[in-house]
Amino acid sequence: MKSILFKFIANAVALLVAVWLVSGITLGDGETTTGGKALTLILVALIFGLVNLVVKPIVKVLAFPLLVVTLGLFTLVINALMLMLTGWIAGDSFEVNGFGSAVLGGLIISIVSWAVNLILDRD
């Protein structure tokens, strides 16, 4: 249970950093309050976690030949697609504008999530 909470917090922090650094990824509209953005971030982190839990393994299995040929670099494309799917499911509250923004956002989310998990998951 502790690990799930750590992964959820790591995803939320990573999504927040991606929203902050990538101009093509937006959280809420310009009129959303800070509390509304925080609630939206929590919901988007939950959606992102579910997408990564359910859809990502299926896509990785289907894309296994491409992962082998590209020596794993196709994972960046898969991460971008998962981020775009999250934006599509979340609707107007979380938008990913363009594939380039999704690739950069997916890369940032992967790095930040790894770092936060490393910090939080100490025994």
Sine and cosine of phi, psi and omega as CSV:
sin_phi,cos_phi,sin_psi,cos_psi,sin_omega,cos_omega
0.00,0.00,-0.62,0.78,0.01,-1.00
-0.89,0.46,-0.62,0.79,-0.01,-1.00
-0.92,0.40,-0.62,0.79,0.02,-1.00
-0.90,0.43,-0.66,0.75,0.03,-1.00
-0.90,0.44,-0.67,0.74,0.04,-1.00
-0.89,0.46,-0.67,0.75,0.01,-1.00
-0.92,0.40,-0.62,0.79,0.04,-1.00
-0.90,0.44,-0.71,0.70,0.02,-1.00
-0.89,0.45,-0.67,0.74,0.01,-1.00
-0.89,0.46,-0.67,0.74,0.04,-1.00
-0.90,0.44,-0.68,0.74,-0.01,-1.00
-0.90,0.44,-0.71,0.71,0.02,-1.00
-0.90,0.43,-0.68,0.74,-0.01,-1.00
-0.90,0.43,-0.65,0.76,0.05,-1.00
-0.90,0.43,-0.64,0.77,0.03,-1.00
-0.89,0.46,-0.68,0.73,0.03,-1.00
-0.91,0.42,-0.65,0.76,0.02,-1.00
-0.90,0.43,-0.65,0.76,0.05,-1.00
-0.89,0.45,-0.62,0.78,-0.04,-1.00
-0.94,0.33,-0.61,0.79,-0.11,-0.99
-1.00,-0.03,-0.51,0.86,-0.09,-1.00
-0.97,-0.24,0.86,-0.51,-0.06,-1.00
-0.94,0.33,-0.35,0.94,-0.01,-1.00
-1.00,0.09,0.00,1.00,0.03,-1.00
-0.90,-0.43,0.85,-0.53,-0.04,-1.00
-0.83,-0.56,0.53,-0.85,0.01,-1.00
-0.88,-0.47,0.94,-0.34,-0.05,-1.00
0.95,0.30,-0.03,-1.00,0.06,-1.00
-0.98,-0.20,-0.03,-1.00,-0.07,-1.00
-0.91,0.41,-0.36,0.93,-0.05,-1.00
-1.00,-0.09,-0.01,1.00,-0.02,-1.00
-0.95,0.31,0.70,-0.71,0.01,-1.00
-0.96,0.27,0.17,-0.99,0.00,-1.00
-0.90,0.44,-0.66,0.75,0.04,-1.00
-0.90,0.44,-0.63,0.78,0.05,-1.00
-0.91,0.42,-0.63,0.78,0.04,-1.00
-0.92,0.39,-0.61,0.79,0.02,-1.00
-0.90,0.43,-0.69,0.73,0.04,-1.00
-0.90,0.43,-0.66,0.75,0.04,-1.00
-0.89,0.47,-0.67,0.74,0.03,-1.00
-0.87,0.49,-0.66,0.75,0.02,-1.00
-0.90,0.44,-0.70,0.71,0.01,-1.00
-0.91,0.42,-0.66,0.75,0.01,-1.00
-0.92,0.40,-0.63,0.78,0.05,-1.00
-0.89,0.45,-0.61,0.79,0.05,-1.00
-0.91,0.41,-0.71,0.70,0.04,-1.00
-0.88,0.47,-0.71,0.71,-0.01,-1.00
-0.88,0.48,-0.67,0.74,0.04,-1.00
-0.89,0.45,-0.66,0.75,0.02,-1.00
-0.92,0.38,-0.64,0.77,0.05,-1.00
-0.89,0.46,-0.68,0.73,0.01,-1.00
-0.93,0.36,-0.46,0.89,0.00,-1.00
-0.98,0.19,-0.62,0.78,-0.12,-0.99
-0.99,-0.16,-0.78,0.62,-0.17,-0.99
-1.00,0.10,-0.67,0.74,-0.12,-0.99
-0.85,0.53,-0.68,0.73,0.03,-1.00
-0.89,0.46,-0.59,0.81,0.01,-1.00
-0.91,0.42,-0.70,0.71,-0.01,-1.00
-0.91,0.42,-0.63,0.78,0.02,-1.00
-0.90,0.43,-0.62,0.78,0.04,-1.00
-0.91,0.41,-0.69,0.73,-0.01,-1.00
-0.93,0.36,-0.50,0.87,-0.04,-1.00
-0.99,-0.11,0.23,0.97,-0.06,-1.00
-0.81,0.59,-0.69,0.72,0.03,-1.00
-0.87,0.50,-0.64,0.77,0.04,-1.00
-0.92,0.39,-0.59,0.81,0.04,-1.00
-0.90,0.43,-0.62,0.78,0.01,-1.00
-0.93,0.36,-0.72,0.69,-0.05,-1.00
-0.91,0.42,-0.62,0.78,-0.04,-1.00
-1.00,-0.04,0.14,0.99,-0.01,-1.00
0.83,0.55,0.60,0.80,0.08,-1.00
1.00,-0.02,-0.13,0.99,-0.02,-1.00
-0.92,0.38,-0.36,0.93,0.04,-1.00
-0.91,0.40,-0.26,0.97,0.08,-1.00
-0.86,0.50,-0.55,0.84,0.07,-1.00
-0.88,0.48,-0.64,0.77,0.04,-1.00
-0.93,0.38,-0.67,0.74,0.03,-1.00
-0.89,0.46,-0.69,0.72,0.04,-1.00
-0.88,0.48,-0.65,0.76,0.03,-1.00
-0.90,0.44,-0.67,0.74,0.02,-1.00
-0.91,0.42,-0.59,0.80,0.04,-1.00
-0.92,0.40,-0.61,0.80,0.04,-1.00
-0.93,0.37,-0.65,0.76,0.05,-1.00
-0.92,0.39,-0.61,0.80,0.06,-1.00
-0.90,0.43,-0.64,0.77,0.07,-1.00
-0.88,0.48,-0.69,0.73,0.05,-1.00
-0.89,0.46,-0.61,0.79,0.02,-1.00
-0.92,0.38,-0.66,0.75,0.01,-1.00
-0.93,0.36,-0.66,0.75,-0.04,-1.00
-0.95,0.32,-0.37,0.93,0.03,-1.00
0.98,0.20,-0.62,-0.78,-0.09,-1.00
-0.95,0.30,-0.25,0.97,-0.05,-1.00
-0.97,0.25,-0.35,0.94,0.03,-1.00
-0.59,-0.81,0.90,-0.44,-0.07,-1.00
-0.85,-0.53,0.68,-0.73,0.10,-1.00
-0.88,-0.47,0.93,-0.36,-0.08,-1.00
-0.99,-0.12,0.99,-0.11,0.09,-1.00
0.99,-0.14,0.43,-0.90,-0.03,-1.00
-0.94,0.33,-0.58,0.82,0.02,-1.00
-0.89,0.46,-0.68,0.73,0.06,-1.00
-0.90,0.44,-0.60,0.80,0.01,-1.00
-0.92,0.39,-0.65,0.76,0.02,-1.00
-0.91,0.42,-0.74,0.67,0.01,-1.00
-0.90,0.44,-0.68,0.74,0.04,-1.00
-0.90,0.44,-0.66,0.75,0.03,-1.00
-0.90,0.44,-0.62,0.78,0.05,-1.00
-0.91,0.42,-0.71,0.71,0.02,-1.00
-0.90,0.44,-0.69,0.72,0.00,-1.00
-0.89,0.46,-0.66,0.75,0.02,-1.00
-0.88,0.47,-0.72,0.69,-0.04,-1.00
-0.92,0.38,-0.73,0.68,-0.04,-1.00
-0.92,0.39,-0.67,0.74,0.01,-1.00
-0.88,0.47,-0.67,0.75,0.05,-1.00
-0.88,0.48,-0.70,0.71,-0.04,-1.00
-0.92,0.40,-0.67,0.74,0.00,-1.00
-0.92,0.38,-0.66,0.75,0.07,-1.00
-0.88,0.47,-0.60,0.80,0.02,-1.00
-0.91,0.42,-0.66,0.75,-0.02,-1.00
-0.95,0.30,-0.71,0.71,-0.10,-1.00
-0.98,0.21,-0.50,0.87,-0.12,-0.99
-1.00,-0.05,0.75,0.66,0.06,-1.00
-1.00,-0.06,0.63,-0.78,-0.02,-1.00
-1.00,0.05,0.00,0.00,0.00,0.00
